[in-house]
Amino acid sequence: MTGGVRVAVRLDSPGLARGWTDLWTTDLKSAYICMHCCYLETMALVQVRDVPDETVARLKAQAKAKGITMAAYIREELEKLANRRTNKEVLEEIQRDLREQPPLDVTMDEIVAIIRRHRDG
C-alpha cells in the first residue's frame, strides 16, 4: 500500500492472541487508536535503531555485571531517565524554596568578612 502507515503491534495481553500483526492504514488517527487499544493492557515495545556495536557491547557487559538481561538493564536505565527531574523542575523547586524562606538579614560586608575569616583561618 502506497502512502500508508504500517503499524506492527505485538499482541501479548491477557485475552489476546500472542504474536505480531500488521495494520496498513492511511489514517494516522486510526493507527494511533489501534496501537493504543492493543497496548492498553501491556507495556509498549520500544525499538532503537543504529546503536553502535561498542555501545551494545558496553550495555551487555553492564547488564551481565548486574546479573540481569540487557533488556532488563536498559528498562531500568530508561525508567531512571524518565523519572529524572528536568532543569525547569529543579529551578521551580529552588524558586519555591527561596520564596518560603525568610530573607537573610546579612549585609555584603558581613558575608565578605565571614568568608575571609574562614579562608584566612
Backbone as ProteinMPNN parsed JSONL, in Angstrom:
{"seq_chain_A": "MTGGVRVAVRLDSPGLARGWTDLWTTDLKSAYICMHCCYLETMALVQVRDVPDETVARLKAQAKAKGITMAAYIREELEKLANRRTNKEVLEEIQRDLREQPPLDVTMDEIVAIIRRHRDG", "coords_chain_A": {"N_chain_A": [[0.846, -1.169, 0.0], [0.681, 2.127, -0.899], [1.688, 5.268, 0.443], [0.71, 4.874, 2.955], [0.601, 3.947, 6.453], [2.448, 1.671, 8.268], [1.718, -0.287, 10.935], [3.09, -2.159, 13.335], [2.065, -4.419, 15.633], [2.462, -5.94, 18.708], [0.847, -8.608, 20.067], [0.21, -9.517, 23.145], [-1.304, -9.384, 25.364], [-3.421, -10.241, 28.159], [-6.057, -12.316, 27.189], [-5.782, -11.776, 24.51], [-4.525, -12.892, 21.33], [-1.25, -14.303, 21.022], [1.683, -12.974, 19.474], [2.557, -11.249, 16.404], [0.957, -8.63, 14.566], [0.089, -6.893, 11.597], [-0.928, -3.669, 10.55], [-2.162, -1.809, 7.974], [-2.67, 1.47, 7.123], [-4.016, 4.593, 5.999], [-4.719, 6.522, 7.604], [-3.595, 8.291, 10.205], [-4.712, 8.731, 12.706], [-6.35, 6.493, 13.085], [-4.358, 4.54, 13.19], [-3.047, 5.284, 15.543], [-5.115, 4.927, 17.425], [-5.514, 2.164, 17.173], [-3.001, 1.185, 18.035], [-3.024, 2.193, 20.636], [-5.226, 0.86, 21.788], [-4.407, -1.819, 21.599], [-2.174, -1.834, 23.219], [-3.143, -1.224, 25.647], [-3.377, -2.958, 27.814], [-0.834, -3.861, 28.248], [2.778, -3.479, 28.21], [4.547, -0.996, 26.31], [6.411, -1.516, 23.306], [9.64, -0.658, 22.631], [11.828, 0.231, 20.134], [15.118, 0.708, 19.189], [17.11, 1.972, 16.705], [20.201, 1.698, 14.844], [22.26, 1.628, 16.815], [25.505, 1.933, 17.98], [27.938, -0.731, 17.749], [29.837, -0.839, 19.806], [28.536, 0.473, 21.893], [26.405, -1.279, 22.375], [27.844, -3.516, 23.201], [28.954, -2.541, 25.594], [26.614, -2.076, 27.08], [25.665, -4.71, 27.295], [27.741, -5.823, 28.834], [27.506, -4.315, 31.204], [24.961, -5.082, 32.025], [25.377, -7.819, 32.407], [27.188, -7.713, 34.52], [25.495, -6.911, 36.545], [23.937, -9.093, 36.687], [21.615, -9.424, 35.191], [19.336, -9.423, 32.368], [20.079, -7.804, 29.207], [17.903, -6.386, 28.228], [16.391, -5.978, 30.568], [18.201, -4.406, 31.972], [18.417, -2.113, 30.312], [15.773, -1.276, 30.446], [15.615, -0.555, 33.186], [17.435, 1.596, 33.17], [16.135, 3.348, 31.4], [13.836, 3.89, 32.89], [14.97, 5.252, 35.063], [15.965, 7.486, 33.692], [13.569, 8.585, 32.687], [12.332, 9.307, 35.054], [13.911, 11.248, 36.081], [14.324, 14.555, 37.238], [13.6, 17.524, 35.39], [15.579, 20.368, 34.281], [14.003, 22.64, 34.475], [12.077, 21.847, 36.385], [13.722, 21.566, 38.642], [14.656, 24.209, 38.957], [12.218, 25.504, 39.47], [11.579, 24.35, 41.934], [13.685, 25.326, 43.51], [13.15, 28.074, 43.37], [10.652, 28.122, 44.649], [11.4, 27.222, 47.204], [13.06, 29.347, 47.948], [11.206, 31.439, 48.077], [9.714, 30.622, 50.253], [11.449, 30.736, 52.397], [12.571, 32.81, 55.09], [13.86, 36.13, 54.55], [17.392, 36.721, 54.547], [19.105, 38.56, 56.973], [21.615, 39.945, 56.434], [24.473, 41.761, 55.623], [26.435, 42.594, 52.682], [29.07, 43.207, 53.356], [29.348, 41.845, 55.781], [29.139, 39.209, 54.908], [31.435, 39.007, 53.286], [33.371, 39.369, 55.256], [32.986, 37.083, 56.838], [33.68, 35.068, 54.993], [36.395, 35.715, 54.535], [37.398, 35.342, 57.128], [37.109, 32.551, 57.47], [38.619, 31.633, 55.351], [41.179, 32.68, 55.818], [41.697, 31.632, 58.231]], "CA_chain_A": [[0.0, 0.0, 0.0], [1.484, 3.339, -1.026], [1.188, 6.417, 1.179], [0.08, 4.466, 4.205], [1.415, 3.759, 7.637], [2.447, 0.285, 8.743], [1.79, -0.367, 12.388], [3.316, -3.525, 13.794], [1.585, -4.484, 17.003], [2.659, -7.227, 19.363], [-0.319, -8.971, 20.861], [0.542, -10.454, 24.217], [-2.121, -9.024, 26.513], [-4.368, -11.281, 28.551], [-7.261, -12.356, 26.367], [-5.471, -11.558, 23.101], [-3.619, -13.887, 20.76], [0.159, -13.925, 21.091], [2.332, -12.833, 18.185], [2.57, -9.921, 15.781], [0.02, -8.376, 13.494], [0.367, -5.66, 10.879], [-2.066, -2.88, 10.128], [-1.844, -0.769, 6.979], [-3.707, 2.486, 7.11], [-3.614, 5.931, 5.546], [-5.238, 7.428, 8.631], [-2.734, 8.221, 11.39], [-5.542, 8.647, 13.901], [-6.73, 5.082, 13.224], [-3.167, 3.804, 13.617], [-2.831, 5.585, 16.954], [-6.163, 4.275, 18.208], [-5.23, 0.729, 17.158], [-1.857, 0.933, 18.911], [-3.438, 2.486, 22.0], [-6.095, -0.214, 22.267], [-3.662, -3.064, 21.714], [-1.2, -1.736, 24.316], [-3.835, -0.775, 26.834], [-3.173, -3.884, 28.918], [0.532, -4.361, 28.262], [3.786, -2.431, 28.071], [4.913, -0.644, 24.941], [7.654, -2.047, 22.772], [10.473, 0.42, 22.116], [12.914, -0.288, 19.316], [16.097, 1.74, 18.87], [17.918, 1.552, 15.56], [21.514, 2.306, 14.599], [23.061, 1.735, 18.034], [26.852, 1.451, 17.673], [28.307, -2.023, 18.341], [30.551, -0.591, 21.071], [27.522, 0.805, 22.899], [25.694, -2.52, 22.691], [28.77, -4.347, 23.975], [29.051, -1.977, 26.946], [25.346, -2.347, 27.757], [25.652, -6.143, 27.635], [28.689, -6.035, 29.938], [26.935, -3.725, 32.42], [23.845, -5.941, 32.418], [25.956, -9.067, 32.918], [27.778, -7.42, 35.83], [24.385, -6.836, 37.499], [23.264, -10.384, 36.69], [20.29, -9.313, 34.578], [19.379, -9.366, 30.909], [20.301, -6.472, 28.669], [16.592, -5.735, 28.15], [16.045, -5.525, 31.92], [19.114, -3.32, 32.307], [18.018, -0.929, 29.55], [14.49, -0.843, 31.02], [15.947, 0.153, 34.432], [18.064, 2.873, 32.836], [15.094, 4.212, 30.834], [12.978, 4.334, 33.991], [15.728, 6.284, 35.778], [15.992, 8.669, 32.833], [12.228, 9.148, 32.617], [11.958, 9.838, 36.362], [14.83, 12.324, 36.464], [13.706, 15.872, 37.133], [14.141, 18.411, 34.372], [16.161, 21.595, 34.818], [12.887, 23.525, 34.802], [11.501, 21.396, 37.651], [14.682, 21.885, 39.704], [14.62, 25.66, 39.158], [10.946, 25.845, 40.116], [11.682, 23.943, 43.338], [14.584, 26.279, 44.167], [12.419, 29.331, 43.499], [9.623, 27.917, 45.675], [12.089, 27.188, 48.494], [13.53, 30.696, 48.255], [10.042, 32.24, 48.455], [9.221, 30.168, 51.552], [12.424, 31.034, 53.443], [12.636, 34.225, 55.465], [15.054, 36.763, 53.984], [18.55, 36.824, 55.43], [19.384, 39.935, 57.38], [23.072, 39.997, 56.439], [24.98, 42.684, 54.603], [27.521, 42.067, 51.856], [30.311, 43.345, 54.12], [29.381, 40.756, 56.762], [29.409, 37.971, 54.158], [32.854, 39.05, 52.91], [34.153, 39.19, 56.485], [32.88, 35.663, 57.224], [34.482, 34.292, 54.038], [37.812, 35.976, 54.823], [37.74, 34.725, 58.412], [37.25, 31.109, 57.26], [39.707, 31.411, 54.387], [42.471, 33.027, 56.414], [41.775, 30.749, 59.366]], "C_chain_A": [[0.893, 1.234, 0.0], [0.85, 4.467, -0.234], [0.519, 6.064, 2.486], [1.075, 4.355, 5.334], [1.311, 2.312, 8.05], [2.628, 0.315, 10.238], [1.956, -1.834, 12.741], [2.972, -3.57, 15.272], [1.828, -5.873, 17.55], [1.466, -7.491, 20.264], [0.102, -9.982, 21.92], [-0.191, -10.078, 25.499], [-2.996, -10.201, 26.91], [-5.621, -11.197, 27.69], [-7.027, -12.094, 24.894], [-4.511, -12.639, 22.625], [-2.183, -13.385, 20.886], [0.726, -13.846, 19.684], [2.234, -11.413, 17.666], [1.474, -9.821, 14.742], [0.37, -7.037, 12.859], [-0.942, -4.988, 10.505], [-1.555, -1.852, 9.139], [-2.981, 0.212, 6.978], [-3.152, 3.783, 6.557], [-4.046, 6.968, 6.58], [-4.409, 7.27, 9.904], [-3.543, 8.109, 12.674], [-5.981, 7.206, 14.145], [-5.562, 4.251, 13.713], [-2.906, 4.03, 15.091], [-3.85, 4.876, 17.829], [-5.907, 2.774, 18.296], [-4.096, 0.404, 18.123], [-2.253, 1.145, 20.363], [-4.275, 1.34, 22.573], [-5.315, -1.506, 22.489], [-2.67, -3.027, 22.873], [-1.841, -1.339, 25.626], [-3.53, -1.663, 28.033], [-1.748, -4.413, 28.995], [1.499, -3.195, 28.144], [4.098, -2.194, 26.601], [6.237, -1.294, 24.573], [8.421, -0.885, 22.161], [11.627, -0.208, 21.353], [13.829, 0.872, 18.945], [16.989, 1.21, 17.763], [19.256, 2.272, 15.572], [22.3, 2.568, 15.882], [24.445, 1.169, 17.715], [27.173, 0.145, 18.408], [28.994, -1.853, 19.691], [29.57, -0.282, 22.2], [26.775, -0.446, 23.33], [26.577, -3.421, 23.558], [28.883, -3.845, 25.42], [27.768, -2.232, 27.734], [25.242, -3.807, 28.186], [26.55, -6.422, 28.832], [28.118, -5.493, 31.25], [25.77, -4.569, 32.939], [24.363, -7.237, 33.034], [26.548, -8.865, 34.307], [26.704, -7.33, 36.917], [23.615, -8.148, 37.581], [21.858, -10.342, 36.125], [20.444, -9.276, 33.062], [19.625, -7.929, 30.454], [18.976, -5.711, 28.58], [16.183, -5.188, 29.52], [16.919, -4.345, 32.334], [18.718, -2.027, 31.604], [16.689, -0.39, 30.085], [14.723, -0.058, 32.317], [16.514, 1.537, 34.138], [17.052, 3.853, 32.238], [14.161, 4.74, 31.914], [13.676, 5.42, 34.805], [15.722, 7.59, 34.989], [14.632, 9.364, 32.805], [11.817, 9.808, 33.934], [12.863, 10.972, 36.835], [14.136, 13.67, 36.262], [14.388, 16.697, 36.056], [14.765, 19.631, 35.043], [15.064, 22.563, 35.255], [12.269, 23.145, 36.147], [12.418, 21.735, 38.826], [14.651, 23.377, 40.003], [13.331, 26.102, 39.848], [10.977, 25.481, 41.596], [12.571, 24.915, 44.114], [13.862, 27.607, 44.389], [11.349, 29.241, 44.579], [10.26, 27.921, 47.064], [12.556, 28.579, 48.905], [12.374, 31.601, 48.69], [9.563, 31.892, 49.862], [10.183, 30.494, 52.691], [12.377, 32.507, 53.812], [13.909, 34.85, 54.893], [16.182, 36.84, 55.021], [18.807, 38.296, 55.732], [20.894, 40.09, 57.544], [23.504, 40.944, 55.326], [26.104, 42.022, 53.82], [28.848, 42.145, 52.602], [30.452, 42.229, 55.156], [29.694, 39.427, 56.08], [30.884, 37.9, 53.786], [33.728, 38.808, 54.129], [34.143, 37.733, 56.935], [33.735, 34.802, 56.303], [35.969, 34.479, 54.31], [38.259, 35.315, 56.111], [37.964, 33.229, 58.242], [38.408, 30.793, 56.33], [41.067, 31.64, 55.035], [42.726, 32.268, 57.718], [42.272, 31.342, 60.607]], "O_chain_A": [[1.782, 1.348, 0.844], [-0.371, 4.619, -0.23], [-0.179, 6.897, 3.065], [2.26, 4.645, 5.165], [0.21, 1.776, 8.172], [3.594, 0.886, 10.744], [1.072, -2.652, 12.481], [3.543, -2.825, 16.069], [1.449, -6.868, 16.933], [1.129, -6.675, 21.121], [0.321, -11.156, 21.622], [0.255, -10.418, 26.595], [-3.283, -11.068, 26.084], [-6.173, -10.115, 27.493], [-7.962, -12.177, 24.097], [-3.776, -13.226, 23.419], [-1.937, -12.18, 20.859], [0.289, -14.579, 18.797], [1.874, -10.491, 18.398], [1.108, -10.814, 14.113], [0.894, -6.148, 13.53], [-1.931, -5.648, 10.186], [-0.619, -1.109, 9.435], [-4.141, -0.177, 6.843], [-1.951, 4.039, 6.64], [-3.761, 8.156, 6.433], [-4.5, 6.255, 10.594], [-3.108, 7.463, 13.627], [-5.985, 6.746, 15.287], [-5.733, 3.361, 14.547], [-2.582, 3.091, 15.818], [-3.498, 4.291, 18.853], [-6.063, 2.176, 19.361], [-4.198, -0.523, 18.926], [-1.864, 0.365, 21.232], [-4.057, 0.906, 23.704], [-5.549, -2.209, 23.472], [-2.354, -4.068, 23.451], [-1.143, -1.136, 26.619], [-3.435, -1.168, 29.156], [-1.49, -5.346, 29.755], [1.078, -2.048, 27.995], [3.932, -3.08, 25.762], [7.069, -1.581, 25.434], [7.912, -0.202, 21.272], [12.321, -1.081, 21.874], [13.368, 1.898, 18.445], [17.555, 0.123, 17.877], [19.423, 3.307, 16.216], [22.935, 3.613, 16.019], [24.551, 0.043, 17.231], [26.739, -0.062, 19.542], [28.76, -2.634, 20.614], [29.758, -0.729, 23.332], [26.537, -0.65, 24.52], [26.107, -4.014, 24.529], [28.905, -4.643, 26.357], [27.822, -2.567, 28.918], [24.793, -4.109, 29.291], [26.173, -7.166, 29.738], [28.235, -6.14, 32.291], [25.614, -4.748, 34.147], [23.852, -7.697, 34.055], [26.428, -9.733, 35.172], [26.972, -7.637, 38.079], [22.743, -8.308, 38.435], [21.0, -11.129, 36.527], [21.548, -9.118, 32.542], [19.412, -6.974, 31.202], [18.941, -4.507, 28.834], [15.687, -4.066, 29.619], [16.444, -3.402, 32.967], [18.687, -0.965, 32.226], [16.504, 0.825, 30.168], [14.104, 0.985, 32.528], [16.133, 2.524, 34.767], [17.099, 5.048, 32.529], [13.741, 5.896, 31.867], [13.045, 6.401, 35.197], [15.501, 8.664, 35.548], [14.555, 10.59, 32.891], [11.04, 10.763, 33.931], [12.608, 11.585, 37.872], [13.457, 13.895, 35.261], [15.594, 16.584, 35.836], [14.517, 19.9, 36.219], [15.186, 23.225, 36.286], [11.97, 24.02, 36.959], [11.944, 22.144, 39.885], [14.622, 23.775, 41.168], [13.356, 26.977, 40.714], [10.455, 26.227, 42.425], [12.25, 25.285, 45.243], [13.95, 28.195, 45.467], [11.161, 30.187, 45.344], [9.737, 28.541, 47.991], [12.458, 28.95, 50.075], [12.545, 32.437, 49.577], [9.066, 32.757, 50.584], [9.765, 30.525, 53.849], [12.167, 33.36, 52.949], [14.927, 34.17, 54.765], [15.937, 37.003, 56.216], [18.732, 39.153, 54.851], [21.39, 40.335, 58.644], [22.956, 40.918, 54.224], [26.657, 41.01, 54.249], [29.669, 41.236, 52.488], [31.553, 41.727, 55.382], [30.437, 38.611, 56.625], [31.517, 36.857, 53.948], [34.733, 38.103, 54.035], [35.17, 37.206, 57.364], [34.439, 33.906, 56.768], [36.724, 33.507, 54.314], [39.368, 34.785, 56.189], [38.912, 32.684, 58.808], [39.099, 29.79, 56.51], [42.0, 30.868, 54.817], [43.842, 32.27, 58.238], [42.369, 30.656, 61.624]]}, "name": "protein", "num_of_chains": 1, "seq": "MTGGVRVAVRLDSPGLARGWTDLWTTDLKSAYICMHCCYLETMALVQVRDVPDETVARLKAQAKAKGITMAAYIREELEKLANRRTNKEVLEEIQRDLREQPPLDVTMDEIVAIIRRHRDG"}
